[in-house]
Amino acid sequence: MPDEQDQPGYPLRVTRHIAAPPERVWHVMTERLEDYWCPRPWRTEIIEIDWRSGGRMATTMCGPEGERHDGDGVLLEVTPGRRIVFTDAFRAGWIPQPAFMVGCLEITPEGEGTRYTATTWHWTKEACEQHKAMGFEAGWATMGDQLAELAEAG
């Protein structure tokens, strides 16, 4: 089986089961993004999220030492209760900008709960390797854990 980094689009992926119904997981995904979007002790400030295809998604991740990482992109797809696809390849108004990835958060019913899958695709193998070296697996898995914690708490 080839490494994900050698597949078309150079994907990285994490998945986990969440012991909560998809409706609750979706609610947390869209209404409490600032509470799970980056691993604690980092926190997320929402600048703007327009939950529709073509809508702006702008956030700032703030680190405990004063670090800041601004993200400004667009939502490519919002399928309520199922999928959110976003990219940093465009700013609002479809204005191109230097791109790093396309991200996708998907949920599907699984047993008594929900299967959560987060995938990123990259334009180059080098960008994919850079994202992996930045700690994609641990970071995005922690994001999934935090999402699960919130959804499972009700």
Secondary structure as UniProt FT lines:
FT   HELIX           4..6
FT   TURN            8..9
FT   STRAND          12..18
FT   HELIX           22..31
FT   HELIX           33..35
FT   TURN            40..41
FT   STRAND          43..49
FT   TURN            53..54
FT   STRAND          56..62
FT   TURN            64..65
FT   STRAND          68..79
FT   TURN            80..82
FT   STRAND          83..87
FT   STRAND          90..91
FT   TURN            92..94
FT   STRAND          95..96
FT   STRAND          102..110
FT   TURN            111..112
FT   STRAND          113..121
FT   HELIX           125..133
FT   TURN            134..135
FT   HELIX           136..153
//
